[in-house]
């Protein structure tokens, strides 16, 4: 039964085009040109009926210009690193008996997106980015944003230069929050 419908559906869509090529009385009239009579199909066993609207003919006869705009966007998703991977990153750093202490040093302007290996939420409006070259960056978001909205990572639209930059790019959480990157600093382990 479904195969019969599958075969009949394309034929039903082509019926208005066949009726158009056979010829319709009053085709020169613009108001009646969009409407087709079933007279052309009456000789094929179809009962005569009311006028049918042909959307293809109506679209061809419309006087307004149609424009199509194609846009391409690339959105990159940065996810949190698994706990084991984060612990491996920290284990490779030289430590004393106590927990490592980090200081923020040197402002970063941009970082390549392909260098970001993972993200972790910090306190307030701060995120920690783990880079593939074993560096860590602290990212401060807008004051109205909360880091906990980004617990499952974030999305960022890739620019032509392929970098995440301060005061330009906005991070989007999976919950829909959009926050601009205000400050980016490198985290460095300190002794003492």
Backbone as numpy.savetxt, mean C-alpha at the origin, in Angstrom:
# Nx Ny Nz CAx CAy CAz Cx Cy Cz
-23.97 -28.02 -14.27 -24.79 -26.83 -14.27 -23.93 -25.57 -14.27
-22.86 -25.58 -13.47 -22.00 -24.41 -13.41 -21.24 -24.22 -14.71
-20.93 -25.29 -15.43 -20.22 -25.14 -16.70 -21.10 -24.46 -17.73
-22.39 -24.70 -17.70 -23.29 -24.04 -18.63 -23.30 -22.53 -18.38
-23.34 -22.15 -17.09 -23.29 -20.72 -16.75 -21.95 -20.11 -17.12
-20.90 -20.88 -16.95 -19.57 -20.39 -17.29 -19.44 -20.11 -18.78
-20.05 -20.95 -19.59 -20.02 -20.75 -21.03 -20.98 -19.65 -21.49
-22.10 -19.50 -20.81 -23.11 -18.54 -21.23 -22.78 -17.11 -20.81
-22.02 -16.92 -19.75 -21.73 -15.58 -19.25 -20.98 -14.73 -20.28
-19.91 -15.20 -20.91 -19.25 -14.36 -21.92 -20.16 -14.05 -23.12
-21.00 -14.99 -23.49 -21.92 -14.74 -24.60 -22.94 -13.66 -24.25
-23.40 -13.68 -23.02 -24.36 -12.66 -22.58 -23.72 -11.27 -22.58
-22.43 -11.21 -22.26 -21.74 -9.92 -22.26 -21.49 -9.42 -23.68
-21.36 -10.32 -24.63 -21.09 -9.94 -26.01 -22.36 -9.61 -26.79
-23.54 -9.96 -26.28 -24.80 -9.74 -26.97 -25.03 -8.27 -27.34
-24.79 -7.30 -26.45 -24.99 -5.90 -26.85 -24.04 -5.48 -27.98
-22.84 -6.02 -28.02 -21.91 -5.66 -29.09 -22.37 -6.24 -30.42
-22.95 -7.45 -30.40 -23.47 -8.06 -31.63 -24.66 -7.27 -32.12
-25.52 -6.87 -31.22 -26.70 -6.09 -31.60 -26.28 -4.75 -32.18
-25.19 -4.18 -31.71 -24.71 -2.90 -32.21 -24.21 -3.03 -33.64
-23.51 -4.10 -33.96 -22.96 -4.27 -35.30 -24.03 -4.61 -36.32
-25.15 -5.24 -35.91 -26.23 -5.59 -36.82 -26.93 -4.33 -37.30
-27.05 -3.35 -36.42 -27.68 -2.09 -36.80 -28.91 -1.84 -35.97
-29.05 -0.62 -35.54 -30.16 -0.24 -34.69 -30.84 0.96 -35.33
-32.18 0.94 -35.46 -32.86 2.10 -36.02 -32.67 3.32 -35.12
-32.50 4.48 -35.72 -32.34 5.71 -34.94 -30.96 5.83 -34.34
-29.95 5.23 -34.99 -28.61 5.23 -34.41 -27.99 6.62 -34.43
-28.42 7.47 -35.32 -27.87 8.81 -35.42 -28.29 9.70 -34.26
-29.39 9.40 -33.62 -29.89 10.20 -32.51 -29.06 9.87 -31.27
-28.44 10.86 -30.65 -27.54 10.61 -29.51 -28.29 10.10 -28.30
-29.54 10.56 -28.10 -30.27 10.12 -26.92 -30.73 8.68 -27.06
-31.02 8.25 -28.28 -31.47 6.88 -28.48 -30.31 5.96 -28.80
-29.10 6.49 -29.07 -27.96 5.67 -29.45 -27.49 4.75 -28.34
-27.71 5.18 -27.10 -27.26 4.37 -25.98 -28.23 3.25 -25.67
-29.44 3.33 -26.24 -30.42 2.29 -25.99 -30.53 1.38 -27.20
-30.56 0.09 -26.98 -30.66 -0.88 -28.06 -32.00 -1.58 -27.99
-32.53 -1.86 -29.14 -33.77 -2.63 -29.18 -33.40 -4.08 -29.36
-34.26 -4.93 -28.94 -34.06 -6.36 -29.10 -34.54 -6.82 -30.47
-34.87 -5.86 -31.39 -35.35 -6.24 -32.72 -34.30 -7.02 -33.49
-33.01 -6.68 -33.29 -31.94 -7.36 -34.01 -31.85 -8.81 -33.59
-32.20 -9.10 -32.37 -32.12 -10.48 -31.89 -33.45 -11.19 -31.97
-34.50 -10.54 -32.48 -35.83 -11.15 -32.53 -35.86 -12.33 -33.49
-35.10 -12.29 -34.55 -35.09 -13.39 -35.49 -34.34 -14.60 -34.97
-33.65 -14.48 -33.85 -32.87 -15.58 -33.30 -33.63 -16.31 -32.20
-34.91 -16.11 -32.07 -35.70 -16.83 -31.07 -35.87 -16.08 -29.77
-35.32 -14.86 -29.64 -35.51 -14.09 -28.42 -36.79 -13.30 -28.54
-37.61 -13.27 -27.50 -38.85 -12.50 -27.57 -38.56 -11.01 -27.58
-39.35 -10.24 -28.28 -39.14 -8.78 -28.25 -39.44 -8.27 -26.84
-38.65 -7.33 -26.41 -38.82 -6.84 -25.04 -38.53 -5.37 -24.97
-38.36 -4.86 -23.76 -38.09 -3.44 -23.57 -36.69 -3.10 -24.06
-36.43 -1.82 -24.21 -35.13 -1.37 -24.67 -34.08 -1.67 -23.60
-32.89 -2.12 -24.05 -31.79 -2.44 -23.15 -30.73 -1.36 -23.20
-30.09 -1.11 -22.09 -29.02 -0.13 -22.02 -27.70 -0.82 -22.35
-26.97 -0.30 -23.30 -25.67 -0.85 -23.68 -24.60 0.03 -23.05
-23.92 -0.43 -22.00 -22.94 0.43 -21.33 -21.72 0.71 -22.20
-21.35 -0.22 -23.08 -20.19 0.03 -23.94 -20.46 1.14 -24.93
-21.65 1.12 -25.53 -22.02 2.16 -26.49 -22.17 3.51 -25.79
-22.77 3.50 -24.62 -22.94 4.74 -23.86 -21.58 5.35 -23.51
-20.62 4.50 -23.18 -19.30 5.00 -22.82 -18.60 5.59 -24.05
-18.75 4.94 -25.21 -18.13 5.44 -26.43 -18.72 6.77 -26.86
-20.03 6.97 -26.62 -20.69 8.17 -27.09 -20.62 9.33 -26.09
-20.10 9.08 -24.90 -20.04 10.18 -23.94 -19.04 11.22 -24.42
-19.38 12.48 -24.20 -18.57 13.57 -24.73 -17.45 13.97 -23.78
-17.48 13.53 -22.53 -16.45 13.93 -21.59 -15.20 13.08 -21.79
-14.05 13.70 -21.59 -12.78 13.00 -21.75 -12.51 12.16 -20.51
-11.98 10.99 -20.71 -11.65 10.09 -19.60 -10.13 10.08 -19.46
-9.68 10.10 -18.22 -8.25 10.05 -17.96 -7.97 8.95 -16.95
-6.86 8.29 -17.15 -6.43 7.25 -16.22 -5.07 7.66 -15.69
-4.91 7.56 -14.39 -3.63 7.89 -13.77 -3.12 6.66 -13.04
-1.94 6.23 -13.38 -1.35 5.05 -12.77 -0.25 5.51 -11.84
-0.34 5.09 -10.60 0.67 5.45 -9.61 1.32 4.18 -9.09
2.57 4.29 -8.75 3.27 3.15 -8.19 3.81 3.55 -6.83
3.51 2.72 -5.83 4.00 2.97 -4.48 4.67 1.71 -3.98
5.74 1.89 -3.26 6.40 0.77 -2.61 6.39 1.07 -1.12
5.82 0.16 -0.36 5.75 0.32 1.08 6.60 -0.78 1.71
7.50 -0.39 2.61 8.41 -1.31 3.26 7.90 -1.57 4.67
7.89 -2.84 5.08 7.48 -3.18 6.44 8.71 -3.57 7.24
8.88 -2.93 8.39 9.97 -3.25 9.31 9.32 -3.92 10.52
9.76 -5.12 10.82 9.17 -5.89 11.92 10.13 -5.97 13.09
9.61 -6.25 14.28 10.50 -6.43 15.43 11.35 -7.69 15.24
12.57 -7.63 15.71 13.44 -8.80 15.67 12.97 -9.80 16.71
13.12 -11.08 16.44 12.80 -12.06 17.48 13.70 -11.84 18.70
13.24 -12.24 19.86 13.98 -12.02 21.10 15.37 -12.64 21.04
15.50 -13.81 20.46 16.80 -14.48 20.39 17.79 -13.66 19.56
17.34 -13.07 18.48 18.23 -12.26 17.63 18.68 -11.00 18.36
17.77 -10.38 19.12 18.15 -9.18 19.87 19.16 -9.53 20.95
18.96 -10.67 21.60 19.91 -11.07 22.64 21.27 -11.40 22.04
21.30 -11.95 20.83 22.57 -12.22 20.16 23.30 -10.94 19.84
22.57 -9.90 19.41 23.19 -8.61 19.13 23.82 -8.03 20.39
23.11 -8.13 21.49 23.63 -7.59 22.75 24.76 -8.45 23.31
24.71 -9.76 23.08 25.73 -10.66 23.60 27.08 -10.41 22.94
27.10 -9.95 21.71 28.35 -9.71 21.01 29.03 -8.41 21.45
28.32 -7.58 22.17 28.90 -6.33 22.64 29.69 -6.60 23.91
30.82 -5.92 24.07 31.59 -6.13 25.30 30.81 -5.59 26.50
30.69 -6.44 27.55 29.91 -6.04 28.74 30.70 -6.31 30.01
30.25 -5.66 31.04 30.75 -5.96 32.37 29.72 -6.83 33.04
29.80 -6.98 34.34 28.89 -7.83 35.09 27.47 -7.27 35.10
27.33 -5.97 35.00 26.00 -5.37 35.03 25.42 -5.28 33.61
24.21 -4.85 33.56 23.54 -4.68 32.25 24.23 -3.56 31.46
24.23 -3.65 30.13 24.90 -2.61 29.34 24.16 -1.28 29.44
24.95 -0.22 29.39 24.40 1.13 29.39 24.68 1.76 28.04
23.71 2.48 27.51 23.86 3.10 26.20 23.66 4.59 26.32
24.42 5.32 25.50 24.26 6.76 25.40 23.93 7.11 23.96
23.19 8.19 23.83 22.88 8.69 22.49 23.99 9.64 22.07
24.54 9.38 20.91 25.61 10.24 20.40 25.39 10.52 18.93
25.77 11.68 18.50 25.76 12.04 17.09 24.41 11.88 16.41
23.91 12.94 15.91 22.62 12.89 15.21 22.82 12.30 13.82
21.88 11.48 13.43 21.84 10.91 12.08 20.76 11.65 11.31
21.02 11.93 10.06 20.02 12.60 9.22 19.16 11.58 8.48
19.80 10.56 7.91 19.09 9.53 7.14 19.76 8.18 7.36
19.00 7.13 7.12 19.53 5.77 7.17 18.88 4.98 6.03
19.66 4.18 5.28 19.07 3.39 4.20 18.07 2.36 4.75
16.93 2.24 4.10 15.90 1.31 4.58 16.37 -0.13 4.56
17.20 -0.50 3.57 17.65 -1.89 3.50 18.63 -2.24 4.61
19.17 -1.23 5.31 20.08 -1.48 6.43 19.34 -1.77 7.73
18.05 -1.49 7.80 17.28 -1.69 9.03 16.90 -3.17 9.13
17.36 -3.81 10.21 17.09 -5.24 10.41 15.88 -5.46 11.31
15.58 -4.54 12.22 14.45 -4.71 13.11 14.19 -3.47 13.93
13.13 -3.53 14.73 12.73 -2.39 15.54 12.23 -2.91 16.89
12.42 -2.09 17.92 11.91 -2.39 19.25 11.36 -1.10 19.85
10.27 -1.22 20.57 9.69 -0.03 21.18 10.51 0.37 22.39
10.59 1.66 22.60 11.27 2.19 23.77 10.25 2.87 24.67
10.71 3.80 25.47 9.80 4.51 26.37 9.28 5.76 25.70
8.08 6.16 26.07 7.49 7.39 25.54 7.25 7.32 24.05
7.93 8.20 23.32 7.76 8.26 21.87 9.04 7.81 21.15
9.76 6.89 21.74 11.07 6.48 21.23 11.06 5.04 20.73
11.66 4.82 19.55 11.86 3.49 18.98 13.35 3.22 18.88
13.74 1.95 18.92 15.13 1.56 18.74 15.20 0.75 17.45
16.02 1.21 16.51 16.22 0.50 15.25 17.51 -0.30 15.32
17.45 -1.56 14.94 18.63 -2.41 14.87 19.06 -2.46 13.40
20.32 -2.10 13.14 20.82 -2.08 11.77 21.62 -3.35 11.49
21.75 -3.67 10.22 22.46 -4.90 9.81 23.95 -4.84 10.13
24.51 -3.65 10.25 25.94 -3.53 10.58 26.18 -3.47 12.09
25.23 -3.98 12.87 25.31 -4.11 14.33 25.21 -2.79 15.08
24.81 -1.73 14.42 24.59 -0.46 15.11 23.15 -0.40 15.57
22.89 0.47 16.55 21.53 0.72 17.02 21.28 2.22 16.95
20.06 2.57 16.52 19.67 3.97 16.44 18.45 4.21 17.29
18.43 5.33 17.98 17.26 5.76 18.73 16.49 6.75 17.87
15.20 6.50 17.68 14.36 7.35 16.84 13.28 7.99 17.72
13.26 9.32 17.74 12.21 10.02 18.46 11.12 10.40 17.46
9.88 10.07 17.81 8.74 10.40 16.97 8.13 11.71 17.43
7.11 12.16 16.74 6.39 13.37 17.15 5.95 13.24 18.60
5.77 14.36 19.28 5.42 14.33 20.70 4.06 13.69 20.95
3.15 13.79 19.99 1.81 13.23 20.19 1.76 11.72 19.94
2.84 11.13 19.49 2.87 9.70 19.17 3.39 8.88 20.33
2.94 7.64 20.40 3.40 6.72 21.44 4.14 5.57 20.77
5.26 5.19 21.36 6.06 4.09 20.80 5.31 2.77 20.89
4.47 2.59 21.88 3.78 1.31 22.04 2.80 1.02 20.90
2.43 2.04 20.11 1.60 1.79 18.93 2.37 1.02 17.86
3.70 1.02 17.97 4.56 0.38 16.97 5.13 -0.95 17.48
4.43 -1.60 18.41 4.93 -2.85 18.99 5.11 -3.96 17.96
4.34 -3.93 16.87 4.47 -4.97 15.85 5.19 -4.46 14.61
5.97 -3.41 14.76 6.73 -2.87 13.64 6.03 -1.68 13.01
6.49 -1.30 11.83 5.90 -0.15 11.15 6.06 -0.31 9.64
5.30 0.53 8.94 5.38 0.63 7.49 5.93 2.01 7.15
6.70 2.07 6.09 7.19 3.36 5.61 7.19 3.31 4.09
6.75 4.40 3.48 6.72 4.47 2.02 8.13 4.75 1.52
8.58 3.93 0.60 9.95 4.05 0.10 10.04 5.23 -0.87
10.99 6.12 -0.61 11.23 7.27 -1.48 12.22 6.88 -2.57
12.46 7.80 -3.48 13.37 7.54 -4.59 14.78 7.23 -4.12
15.21 7.86 -3.02 16.57 7.62 -2.53 16.66 6.37 -1.65
15.52 5.78 -1.26 15.52 4.54 -0.48 16.00 4.71 0.94
15.82 5.89 1.51 16.32 6.16 2.86 15.19 6.64 3.78
15.36 6.41 5.06 14.47 6.91 6.09 15.13 8.15 6.65
14.49 9.30 6.51 15.11 10.58 6.90 14.28 11.32 7.94
14.99 12.12 8.71 14.40 12.96 9.75 13.63 14.10 9.10
12.50 14.49 9.68 11.66 15.60 9.24 11.14 15.45 7.83
11.13 14.23 7.30 10.59 13.99 5.97 9.65 12.80 5.97
10.07 11.69 6.52 9.32 10.45 6.43 8.40 10.25 7.63
7.27 9.61 7.35 6.32 9.27 8.39 6.25 7.75 8.50
6.26 7.27 9.72 6.12 5.84 9.99 4.65 5.57 10.27
4.16 4.45 9.77 2.76 4.08 10.01 2.72 2.76 10.74
2.02 2.74 11.86 1.87 1.50 12.61 0.77 0.66 11.98
0.70 -0.60 12.39 -0.34 -1.48 11.85 -1.72 -1.05 12.31
-1.77 -0.31 13.42 -3.07 0.16 13.92 -3.52 1.44 13.21
-2.64 2.03 12.38 -3.03 3.20 11.60 -2.41 4.51 12.03
-1.69 4.54 13.15 -1.06 5.78 13.61 0.06 6.17 12.65
0.11 7.45 12.29 1.17 7.96 11.40 1.97 9.01 12.15
3.27 8.79 12.25 4.12 9.69 13.03 5.37 10.04 12.25
5.73 11.32 12.29 6.94 11.78 11.61 8.15 11.53 12.49
9.29 11.22 11.86 10.55 11.03 12.57 11.13 12.41 12.86
11.32 12.72 14.15 11.84 14.04 14.52 13.34 14.05 14.73
13.85 13.05 15.47 15.29 13.00 15.77 15.74 11.55 15.66
16.97 11.37 15.14 17.56 10.05 15.05 19.00 10.15 15.56
19.34 9.33 16.58 20.69 9.36 17.15 21.22 7.94 17.26
22.54 7.83 17.23 23.16 6.52 17.37 23.30 6.17 18.85
23.00 4.91 19.19 23.17 4.41 20.56 24.53 3.72 20.66
25.31 4.14 21.64 26.67 3.59 21.81 26.78 3.05 23.23
27.30 1.81 23.36 27.52 1.21 24.68 28.67 1.96 25.38
28.46 2.26 26.66 29.50 3.00 27.42 29.97 2.15 28.59
31.19 2.35 28.97 31.79 1.66 30.11 31.55 2.49 31.37
31.25 1.79 32.42 31.27 2.48 33.68 30.00 2.80 34.26
